[in-house]
Amino acid sequence: MSGKKGRGGGPDLRVDIGGGLSIRNPIMTASGTFGYGDEFADFIDLGQLGAVVVKSISLAPRPGNQPPRLQETPAGMINSIGIMSVGVDAFIRDKLPPLRKRGVPVVASVFGTSVKEFVEVTRRLDDAEGIAALEVNVGCPNIEKGTIFGTDRGLTTKTMRGVRRATRLPVILKLTPSVADVRPFAKLGEDEGADAISLINSIPALSIDIRTRRSRIHTGVGGLSGPAIRPIAVRMVWEAARTVSIPVIGIGGIATAEDVMEFLIAGATAVQVGTINFVRPRAAIEILEGLRVLLLEQGVRKMSEIVGTLRGMPAERGGVKG
Ligand SMILES: Cc1cc2nc3c(=O)[nH]c(=O)nc-3n(C[C@H](O)[C@H](O)[C@H](O)COP(=O)(O)O)c2cc1C
């Protein structure tokens, strides 16, 4: 597929996700649901995706949480993987080179248990070759203290500021849904120099085994993801997109091209496909193909004709009248 025009003269799917980063289509994969990317190369041509976001990377290797770490729920699942990471140096040495060869923009997700760790991981990734952008994960709900970052405006500001100073790469701030109002967090991201906002991370949730009267997840509370969270994610994306002028990337329960359209109409410039990758490893590509067809059907020739075109929302909440 050539850069400007879509295949067979179809819609031009190219989008600009901030910081000068233009990707060939709006379909990205979500952190933690696509390994370090290369694992999926047997299933799909990674080069067709907009971008791959890798599992969050910590400074030192981390084993992640103890099992059980996954539990199916109606229309979703609860996970408590924790940040299971090879560590930043092993990522750069072992994981990045094979992925770089696949011809897909690599977004490295940064995680830390302190602002200092966020900054140090960022610095090391900034020195590596072949990373297109960084995503700052201040919202992982499963690590003790990790919760604090994304729910505390002061800490999120400090983290974003530190990361911004440590890199010239485009920075995406990934927000947690565990706040009463996501808008001030989106705004502080923009004010502190984020090039884009992505949301949402998983939602804290509890599933109980009534016989043992224990949580089905070792750490107790885990993060809910999958179709169950999609309407919440669409609402939050809409709120964030009305608040900032940088691109917003929508995440949460996407399983079909129709789901992607909802996020785009709500104001997302691009999306990330998460939990569905576990169910259908080819999902991201199938969704991309479906999106091309849907856009063609609706007469959309370029992405700006669909992004943020929600109609009929009450004006006081910032909706477009229509
Ligand atoms: C098993 C699993 C592991 C995840 N690990 C991470 C992670 O390391 N970093 C991160 O920012 N988000 C992580 N997430 C959150 C996803 O990237 C995404 O924000 C969330 O699952 C909502 O999207 P979905 O419903 O499409 O999965 C993880 C999600 C799942 C299900």
The ligand as a Gaussian input file, in Angstrom:
#p B3LYP/6-31G(d) Opt

LIG

0 1
 C       -3.634000      -8.912000      30.095000
 C       -3.548000      -7.424000      30.004000
 C       -2.337000      -6.788000      30.257000
 C       -2.227000      -5.397000      30.167000
 N       -1.017000      -4.800000      30.398000
 C       -0.895000      -3.433000      30.231000
 C        0.373000      -2.795000      30.345000
 O        1.407000      -3.412000      30.575000
 N        0.415000      -1.456000      30.169000
 C       -0.694000      -0.693000      29.864000
 O       -0.584000       0.524000      29.690000
 N       -1.908000      -1.297000      29.731000
 C       -2.025000      -2.633000      29.894000
 N       -3.255000      -3.235000      29.727000
 C       -4.438000      -2.395000      29.396000
 C       -4.717000      -2.372000      27.900000
 O       -3.639000      -1.809000      27.184000
 C       -6.006000      -1.559000      27.604000
 O       -5.822000      -0.222000      28.015000
 C       -7.229000      -2.131000      28.303000
 O       -7.189000      -3.538000      28.367000
 C       -8.531000      -1.707000      27.627000
 O       -8.580000      -2.128000      26.275000
 P       -9.284000      -3.528000      25.814000
 O      -10.628000      -3.569000      26.474000
 O       -9.344000      -3.450000      24.327000
 O       -8.384000      -4.619000      26.295000
 C       -3.377000      -4.620000      29.818000
 C       -4.593000      -5.271000      29.559000
 C       -4.696000      -6.651000      29.633000
 C       -6.014000      -7.293000      29.339000

